[in-house]
């Protein structure tokens, strides 16, 4: 079952948590989301921090659409837009686990095996074969790139986001990177701790 637009039209951190374990699908490739990063309103690490631009226009919504940007001129990074239209927030898909289409994924990832295939947002974009032309694509509609519901995960890790050195110290240290506990399909796990421990 595809996730409806209302799923995405909520607080970004809540959507990020709930995206863990969901399934991204395009053609024969199906990936289970194992790690995400939230980019929230008034967040100095957010691409929308200085307002709307041609590059970040897809991130302003509507919710439930893809925002794909080119990083370092090489990697295509997939984000799913959140909150009501005009907010400028999204969840970056940082890592996944292969569910179906392993041969296709390995071909797109130059024959690598195991978690090295998909532990990094550029690797996810490559595995799905997406580029910036997929921005604005509604992932809640059948066809193309889709996000399907799946059972919720119970144990979650959290920690600071990766590659946001330009942000304020507060935003650099915010525990807005979330990952499924107990899976090897996660990047930079040393900075992650159980989510529950942050609320004690």
N, C-alpha and C positions, 0 to 999 in steps of 0.2 A: 504494500500500500504506500502510495506517495504521501509525503508530509505536506499538509495543506499550508497555504500562505500564513494563516493565523499562528502556526508553530513558530514562524520567524519574526512575527510582529510583536515580540516581547523584549524584555531587557536582554541586552547582548550577552551578559555573563550567564544568564539563565539558559539562553539558547545554546551557548557554547557547551555548557555542562550536558544538556540534553542531546546534543549532536553526537556525543561519544557513543559508539556502538551502532550508529545509523549507517546506511549503505549508500554509497555513491555508485551510480551505474552509467556507463556509456557503451552502447553496442554490447560486445561480449565481455567487457571488463566490469567486474563488480568489486568494490573495495569497501572494507569496514573501517570507519573513522576511528582512529585510536588516539589522536592528539590534535588539539586545537589551540588557537590563541584568540582572545577577545580584544576588539578594538572599539572602545566606548566613546561616548560623547564627552567633550572637554578633556580629551586624552591627548597629551602632547606627542604620543607615538602614532596617532591616527593620521592617515593620509588626508583626512578632511579637516585637520586642525586649522588650516588657513582659509577655509572656505571652498566653494565649488570650483573645480577646474575641469578642463577637458579630460584629463587623465582619471580623476576620481569621480566623475559624473555618475558612473554606474552604482557607486557605493551609497548614493543618496536615495536609492530605492526605485521602485517599491520593494518591500521585503520579499525574501524568497527567490531572489534572482542572484545570478553569479556576478562577481566582480573579479576579473582576471587581469593582473598587471604583470608587466615584464620587469624582472629584477636583474640588475647588472647586465642588461642587454642579452641575457642568456635564458633565465629560468622563468617559466610562466607559473604564477602563484594563484591558486584558486581560493576565493573568499565567498562566503554566503552572506548576503545582505540581511540585516536585522532591523527591528524596531519600525515605527511608522515612517512612511515616506517623508524625506526631507531631514532626517536625523543625521545621516552620514556615519553609520556604524556597520560593522561586519565581523564575521568570524573567519579567521584564516585556518584552512585545513593544513595542519603541519605534518601529519603522518597517518598512514593507513596500513591495513593488512589485506592481502589478496584473498578474495573469496572465490572469484571465478575469473577466467581469462589469463591464467598465469603465463602461458606461452606468449600472448600478446604483450603483457607487461614486461616480461624478460626481454623481448625483442626491442621494445621502446626504451628499455633501461640497459641496453648493451650487454645482455646476458647475465647480469648480476643475479645472485641468489639470496634468499632469506631476507631479513629485515633491511639490509642495505638497499633493497629495491625501493623502499617507500618511507624511510625515516628522514623526512625533510620535505618542505612544501614544494620545492622545485621538482622533486622526484614524483610527488603525487600528480602534479600538472602534466609531467611527461608521461606517466603511466596511463592517464586518462586521455592523452592526446589533445589537450585543450590549449588555446592561445587567446589573445585579447579579443578575438572575434566572438568569443563565447560570453563576453560581458553583456549584461542585461538579460541573458537567457533565463527563463523561469524554470527552476529545478523542480517545481511542483507539477509541471505539465508532462504528460506522456511524450516520449521521444527525445532524442538528443541526450543531454546530460540531466540525470534525475537523482533525487535523494529520497530513498525509501525508508520507511519506518522499520524498526527492529527493536527487540527487547532492550529495556534500559540496563545500563551497567550499574553495579553497586559500589565497587571500590574505585575511587578516583584520586589521582595525584594532582598537585598544583605547584606552581613555581613561577618565577619571573619569565617574561617573554624573551625571545632571542633576537639579537640584531637591532635593538632600539636604543643604541647609545646616544642618539641625538635627543632623546626625550628627557624630561626632568627626572631627577633622582627618584621622586615619589612614583612616577609612572614606570620608570625602569624596573623598580623593585616590586611593583604590584603583582600579586600572584594570579595573573590572568591567563597563564598557560595551563591547560588542563589535559590530563592524559588518563587512559585506562590503566589501572594498577595490574601488575602481574602479567604483562605482555612484553615481549621483546621488541614489538613494533612501535617503539617510542624513541625519540631523539633526545640527546642531552639529559639523561635521566638523573644525573647526580644532583641537579638543582631542584628536583621534584620531591615533595613530601606528601604524605597522606592528607587529603583535603580536610578530613575531620580534625586533625591535630591543630589546624589554624583557628579553630573555633572553640578550643578548650580554655 
